[in-house]
Amino acid sequence: MKIELAELFPSCAMLVKADQAMWTTPLCKEEEKLIEKAVQKRQQEFRAGRHAAHLALEKLSAPWEPLLRDEKRQPLWPTGFLGSISHCRGECVAVCAKTTELASLGIDVEPLEPLPKGVDQYIHTPQDQVTMEADSSLPERLIFSAKESIYKCYYPLIGEHMGFQSVSLSIDVDSRSFEFIPSAENTIPFPAELKFHGRFMMSDSHLYTGCYLTRD
């Protein structure tokens, strides 16, 4: 199934899917130092993500610099730019944009298969469960993946952990889009002045969710 992943985001964002070489090609010495004690699998994931992010930033004419991380292990993007990286089982994607264009963004990729048995009860709110049961065409990891991308999108702005039960999703199957509704017990201060946009896509083997925030 051929899909255009770039359509998850507006044209001002650049999305790059890591090719095979990106998983094994060494990074600069500053970035390699961050993974010198990591196992091989983690090293490959890190390399793929950083190489993809570098290419996305290059497409935006960003100045080249090592993509290091902060004390919470979040990527440090060049001044004036933002981004998100996700990987799973040989698949890795990165998306970047200018801070003048978007307020934040988040991306997640998952294998197109069910969650481990029983895990959904920790992911789905009662409303989510009704949504999933109402349409059998929805991929079983959709709620999980969408909430992962929502978390990645908001975390740089609010710096708080978002539990899976903090929000419920509203999904439009025809447009492959989603919105979220904070749960009654939610305490996360989602910025009301920013407009949320969420989309999802499926290939033959993977599920991709992306979301971004605009200031209008």
N, C-alpha and C positions, 0 to 999 in steps of 0.2 A: 504494500500500500504506500504510494508516494504521497508525501505531505510536505507542505511548505512551513517549516517551523517558524520562520520569520514572521508569519502572520499571527503568532501569539502576541506580538507587540506592535506598537506603531512604527512607522518607518524611521523615526528618529533614533530608535534603538538598533544596535547591531548584535545579531545572534550568530554564534559560531559553534558548530558541532565538531568535536575533536576527531581528527583522522587518526589512523593507526600509528603513525610515526610520533604523534604528540605524546603518546603514553610512555614512550621509552627514551625520547630525546632529552638529554639533561638540560636543566634550566641554568640561569646564571648562578654564580657561586653563592650570592646572598639567599636566593630562593632554595637552592640545593641544601644549604645549611639547616633550613627549617625541617628537612625530612631525613637528615643523615642517620638518625637512629630509628626511623620508621621501618616497618616490614615492607617487602617488595610491593605488595598489593597497594598499600597506602602511598608509596612513592609514585607508582604509576598513575594512580588517581589524581594525586596532587599535580604531577607534571602535565597530565592531559588538561586539567582545569586551568592551570596557569597559562599554558600555551594558547588555549582557546580564548582566554580572557585577553591575553596580549594581542591576539589577532583582531578581536572585536574592538579593542581600544585603538589599534592602529587604523582601523577603518574609520574611526571617529577623529583621526588626526591628533590623538592624545600624545603628550610627550612620553617617551619610553622611560620607565623606571621599574625597579624590582617590585613585584606585588607581594609585600610582606604581610604580616598579620598583627592584630592588636592583642591585648592581654586576654581577650575572650576568644581568641583564635579566629576572628573575623578578618577577611581580606581588607587590606588598606589600599584604597583606590587613589589614583592621582587626583590632585586638587581639581575640582570642577567636573569630576566624573563619578559614576556609581555603577555597580554591577552585581551580578549574582551568578553562582556556579552550582551545578548539580551533576552527580555521576552515579551510575549503578551498573554493575555487571558488563563492563566493556562499552558502556555508553556514557558520554560526557558532553555537556553543553554549557556554554557561558553566554551571558547577555550583558551588554553595557550601554550606557547612554550618558549624555551630558546633564549635569544638575540643572541647567537652564531650561531643559526640555521636559524632564520628568522629576518628580519629587522622590520616588523610590521605585524599585522593582524587585521581583523574586521569580525564580524558576525552579521547577522540580521535574526529574525524570524517574520513572519507576518501571519495573518489568510489568508487562501486561498479563498479570496473573493474580489470583486471589491473595489476600492477606493470610498469614498463618491463622489457623482455626482459633476462634475466640478473641482475636485481637480487636476486631471491629467494635466490640462493646466498650473499649477504651477510647476509640476514635470517633464513633458516631454518637450524636445526640439523638434523642427520640425523633426529632424532626428529620435528621439525616437518614435515619432508618426508614422512615416513611417514604422519603424521596427515592432511596435506592430500591425499595420494594415495588414502587410504582412504575418503574421502567427497567426491564431486564436488559436493555441494550447498554446501560451505563456500565463502564468498567468498574470492577469491584474495588480497585484501589483509588478511585476518583476522589472520594472524600478525604482520604489520607493525603494524597498528593496535593490536592488543592489547599489543604490546611498547612502543609509544609511550605508551599510557595507563599501563602499569606503571611506566615511567620517570618520568612526570609524578607518579605517586602516591608513589613512594619518594624522589625527588630532594630534596624539602624536608626529609626526615628524615635522609638520609645525605650529601647534598651531593656525591655522586660520579656520574660518567658511567657509564651502564649500556650496554655494547655489545649489539648484537642477538644475539650468540652467547652471552651470559651466562646465558640461561635458555631452556628449552624449554617449550612449552605443552601442557597436557592439556585437551581441549575436550569438553564434553558438549553435543551437538547438540540434544537434546530440551529441555534447560533453558536453552539459549543461554548457557551459562556457561563459564568457563575458570579454570584454576589454572595455576601455573607451577612448574617444577622447576629449581633452579640447575644449571648445567652443571658438569662436573668442574673446569674451569679458572676458574670464577667466583671473584672475590675481593670481591664486593660484600657488605657486612655487613647483610643483610636482617634487621630486628628480629624475632627469633623469638617475642617475646611478643605480637605483633600478628597478628590473623587476617585473611587476604586474601580478598577477594570480587571476582570479575570476571564481567561479562556483556557480551553483544553483541546488536545489533539491526540490521535492514536495512530501508530504505525502498526505493522504486523506483529511487532514484538514489544513495543514500549508505549507507555502513556506519558504525555508531557502536559504540565500545567504551568501557566505563566500569569502573573498579575503585575499591575503597575498603578502608580498614583499620579494624578495630574492636579494642577492647582486651579482648574476651572470648574 
